[in-house]
Amino acid sequence: MTRMAARALACLDLTALGDAETPATTAELCAKARTPHGPVAAVCLWPAHVAQAKAALAGTAIKVATVVNFPGGMEPVDAVLAATRRALADGADEIDLVFPYPRWLRGEKVPALTLVARVKEVCGAKTLKVILESGAFPAIAPLAQAAHDVFEAGADFLKTSTGKIAQGATAESARVLLETGADGRPGVKISGGVRTLADAAAYLALADERRGPACVTPETFRFGASGLLAALLADLDGREAPVAAKGY
């Protein structure tokens, strides 16, 4: 499984979105991002910690990502746009936007998708990942439609989950996102409940099946799963994996 562990590590967004994050936990996260087996793809943290992370990771290829409209997806449009602008000014390379899925699900599709388009306009060439919160959808058909609509509105990545509701990523929801678009676009980020190497390997195999291994790279595929790091490093070190912890 070592090859799978190396692939997963390169595609990992190391995440710190707990309720008690501090400059100290941000420093720890950035240190962990530079592993003995190579860097992770990105760190993803609260907007307040973007500038610190950007400085700590200067000179590396590790991206700094942050969240907006998180986690409920229902903040006022102006507040979301302002938060995006501030994060980019602080050095964010990637924005993870929670899709206003409650509005979309109750039929308010135009305003929900307009927010995606407006945030992408603010992002410009920077990467916009849109979190669909797949576990909140009542069936696969509306999730597939939302994924298509969000891609058309400008998302560079589709992301399964915030990790803040009971249902995170599933193979079924991941497949839907992977089948949206073509040729590796949009990118797909699997988050919410990915904690073991076996979990990661299953999603990588699914991505390979749907898109081909050449399209499964950090530029087009990510895991949002800080709890996964210990399992990947254990495999790469030849050690027994620790017991998987709950959480993101």
C-alpha positions as CSV (number, residue, x, y, z in Angstrom):
1,M,0.0,0.0,0.0
2,T,3.0,2.3,0.2
3,R,2.5,3.6,-3.3
4,M,-1.1,4.5,-2.5
5,A,0.1,6.2,0.7
6,A,2.6,8.4,-1.3
7,R,-0.1,9.3,-3.8
8,A,-2.6,10.2,-1.0
9,L,0.0,12.3,0.9
10,A,0.8,14.4,-2.2
11,C,-3.0,15.1,-2.6
12,L,-3.7,15.9,1.1
13,D,-5.1,19.2,2.3
14,L,-4.0,19.2,5.9
15,T,-6.9,20.8,7.8
16,A,-7.3,22.8,11.0
17,L,-10.9,24.0,11.3
18,G,-11.7,23.2,14.9
19,D,-13.3,25.5,17.4
20,A,-10.1,26.2,19.2
21,E,-7.4,26.9,16.6
22,T,-4.7,29.4,17.6
23,P,-1.4,30.7,16.2
24,A,0.2,27.8,18.0
25,T,-1.9,25.2,16.3
26,T,-1.4,27.0,12.9
27,A,2.4,26.8,13.4
28,E,2.1,23.1,14.2
29,L,-0.1,22.4,11.2
30,C,2.4,24.2,8.9
31,A,5.3,22.2,10.4
32,K,3.4,18.9,9.8
33,A,2.8,19.9,6.2
34,R,6.5,19.4,5.4
35,T,6.7,15.6,6.0
36,P,9.8,13.4,5.8
37,H,8.2,11.8,2.7
38,G,7.4,15.1,0.9
39,P,5.0,18.0,1.3
40,V,1.2,17.8,1.4
41,A,-0.7,19.7,-1.3
42,A,-2.1,22.4,1.0
43,V,-3.0,23.5,4.4
44,C,-6.6,24.6,5.0
45,L,-7.4,26.8,7.9
46,W,-9.6,29.6,9.2
47,P,-9.2,33.0,7.5
48,A,-7.6,34.6,10.6
49,H,-4.6,32.3,10.2
50,V,-3.9,32.7,6.5
51,A,-1.2,35.3,6.7
52,Q,0.7,33.3,9.4
53,A,0.5,30.2,7.3
54,K,1.6,32.0,4.1
55,A,4.7,33.3,5.9
56,A,5.4,29.9,7.5
57,L,5.3,28.1,4.2
58,A,7.1,30.7,2.1
59,G,9.5,29.1,-0.4
60,T,7.5,25.8,-0.5
61,A,5.0,24.5,-3.0
62,I,2.4,24.0,-0.3
63,K,-0.7,26.0,-1.0
64,V,-2.6,27.9,1.7
65,A,-6.4,27.4,1.5
66,T,-9.1,28.9,3.7
67,V,-12.9,28.6,4.1
68,V,-15.7,31.1,3.5
69,N,-19.4,30.9,4.1
70,F,-18.4,28.1,6.4
71,P,-19.9,25.8,7.7
72,G,-23.6,26.5,7.2
73,G,-23.5,28.1,3.7
74,M,-25.9,30.9,4.6
75,E,-23.9,34.0,5.3
76,P,-24.9,37.3,3.5
77,V,-23.4,37.6,0.0
78,D,-21.5,40.8,0.8
79,A,-20.0,39.2,3.9
80,V,-18.8,36.2,1.8
81,L,-17.3,38.4,-0.9
82,A,-15.6,40.6,1.7
83,A,-14.1,37.5,3.5
84,T,-12.9,36.2,0.2
85,R,-11.1,39.4,-0.7
86,R,-9.5,39.6,2.8
87,A,-8.3,36.0,2.5
88,L,-6.8,36.6,-0.9
89,A,-5.1,39.8,0.3
90,D,-3.6,37.9,3.2
91,G,-2.1,35.4,0.7
92,A,-4.6,32.6,0.3
93,D,-4.0,30.5,-2.8
94,E,-7.3,28.6,-2.6
95,I,-10.8,29.4,-1.4
96,D,-13.1,26.6,-0.1
97,L,-16.6,28.1,-0.4
98,V,-19.6,26.4,1.2
99,F,-22.3,26.3,-1.5
100,P,-25.6,27.7,-0.2
101,Y,-27.1,24.2,-0.4
102,P,-30.1,25.0,1.8
103,R,-31.2,27.6,-0.7
104,W,-30.5,25.4,-3.7
105,L,-32.4,22.5,-2.1
106,R,-35.5,24.7,-1.5
107,G,-35.6,25.8,-5.1
108,E,-33.6,29.1,-4.9
109,K,-31.1,27.9,-7.4
110,V,-30.3,31.2,-9.1
111,P,-29.1,33.1,-6.0
112,A,-27.2,30.1,-4.8
113,L,-25.3,29.7,-8.1
114,T,-24.9,33.5,-8.5
115,L,-22.8,33.4,-5.2
116,V,-20.5,30.8,-6.7
117,A,-20.0,32.9,-9.9
118,R,-19.4,36.1,-7.9
119,V,-16.8,34.4,-5.6
120,K,-15.1,33.0,-8.6
121,E,-15.0,36.5,-10.1
122,V,-13.2,37.7,-7.0
123,C,-10.8,34.7,-7.0
124,G,-9.8,35.2,-10.6
125,A,-6.9,32.8,-11.3
126,K,-6.9,31.5,-7.7
127,T,-8.5,28.1,-7.1
128,L,-12.1,28.0,-6.0
129,K,-13.3,24.8,-4.3
130,V,-17.0,24.6,-3.7
131,I,-18.2,22.5,-0.8
132,L,-21.5,20.9,-1.8
133,E,-22.2,19.2,1.6
134,S,-23.2,16.0,-0.2
135,G,-24.6,14.4,3.0
136,A,-27.3,17.0,3.1
137,F,-28.8,16.0,-0.3
138,P,-31.8,13.7,-0.1
139,A,-30.8,11.7,-3.2
140,I,-28.1,11.3,-5.8
141,A,-30.0,12.9,-8.6
142,P,-30.2,16.4,-7.0
143,L,-26.6,16.1,-5.9
144,A,-25.5,15.3,-9.5
145,Q,-27.5,18.3,-10.8
146,A,-26.0,20.6,-8.2
147,A,-22.5,19.4,-9.0
148,H,-23.1,20.2,-12.7
149,D,-24.6,23.6,-12.0
150,V,-21.8,24.6,-9.6
151,F,-19.2,23.6,-12.1
152,E,-20.9,25.6,-14.8
153,A,-21.0,28.6,-12.4
154,G,-17.2,28.6,-12.1
155,A,-16.0,26.1,-9.5
156,D,-12.5,24.8,-10.1
157,F,-13.0,21.9,-7.6
158,L,-16.1,20.2,-6.2
159,K,-15.7,19.2,-2.6
160,T,-18.0,16.7,-0.8
161,S,-18.3,17.9,2.7
162,T,-17.5,20.4,5.4
163,G,-16.9,17.7,7.9
164,K,-19.3,19.4,10.2
165,I,-22.4,17.3,9.7
166,A,-23.0,13.7,10.5
167,Q,-22.7,12.4,6.9
168,G,-19.4,13.0,5.2
169,A,-18.0,11.7,2.0
170,T,-19.3,8.4,0.6
171,A,-18.2,6.4,-2.5
172,E,-21.5,7.2,-4.1
173,S,-21.2,11.0,-3.6
174,A,-17.5,10.8,-4.7
175,R,-18.5,9.0,-7.9
176,V,-21.1,11.7,-8.7
177,L,-18.5,14.5,-8.3
178,L,-15.9,12.5,-10.4
179,E,-18.4,12.1,-13.2
180,T,-19.0,15.8,-13.4
181,G,-17.2,17.5,-16.3
182,A,-14.4,15.8,-18.2
183,D,-10.7,15.4,-18.5
184,G,-10.1,15.9,-14.8
185,R,-12.1,19.1,-14.6
186,P,-13.5,20.1,-12.2
187,G,-11.1,18.9,-9.6
188,V,-12.6,16.8,-6.8
189,K,-11.9,17.0,-3.1
190,I,-13.0,14.2,-0.8
191,S,-13.5,15.3,2.8
192,G,-15.5,14.2,5.8
193,G,-14.7,10.8,7.3
194,V,-11.5,9.8,5.4
195,R,-9.2,8.5,8.2
196,T,-7.4,5.4,7.1
197,L,-5.1,4.4,4.3
198,A,-7.8,1.9,3.2
199,D,-10.3,4.8,2.9
200,A,-7.9,6.8,0.8
201,A,-6.9,3.9,-1.4
202,A,-10.6,3.2,-2.1
203,Y,-11.2,6.8,-3.2
204,L,-8.0,6.8,-5.3
205,A,-9.0,3.6,-7.0
206,L,-12.5,5.1,-7.8
207,A,-10.9,8.3,-9.2
208,D,-8.5,6.2,-11.3
209,E,-11.5,4.2,-12.6
210,R,-13.6,7.2,-13.5
211,R,-10.9,9.6,-14.8
212,G,-7.7,7.6,-15.3
213,P,-4.5,7.8,-13.1
214,A,-3.0,10.6,-15.2
215,C,-5.9,12.8,-14.1
216,V,-5.6,12.0,-10.4
217,T,-2.9,14.6,-9.3
218,P,-2.8,17.3,-6.6
219,E,-3.9,19.7,-9.3
220,T,-7.2,17.8,-9.8
221,F,-7.7,15.6,-6.8
222,R,-7.5,16.2,-3.0
223,F,-8.3,14.8,0.3
224,G,-9.4,17.1,3.1
225,A,-8.5,14.9,6.0
226,S,-6.0,15.9,8.7
227,G,-6.7,12.6,10.6
228,L,-5.4,10.7,7.6
229,L,-1.8,12.0,7.9
230,A,-0.7,9.7,10.7
231,A,-1.9,6.7,8.8
232,L,-0.1,7.7,5.7
233,L,3.1,8.4,7.5
234,A,2.9,5.1,9.4
235,D,2.7,3.2,6.2
236,L,5.5,5.1,4.5
237,D,7.7,4.5,7.6
238,G,6.8,0.8,7.7
239,R,5.0,1.2,11.1
240,E,1.7,0.0,12.3
241,A,-1.0,2.6,11.7
242,P,-2.4,4.3,14.8
243,V,-6.1,3.9,15.7
244,A,-8.1,6.2,13.5
245,A,-9.4,9.3,15.4
246,K,-12.8,10.8,14.9
247,G,-13.0,14.2,13.3
248,Y,-12.2,15.9,10.0
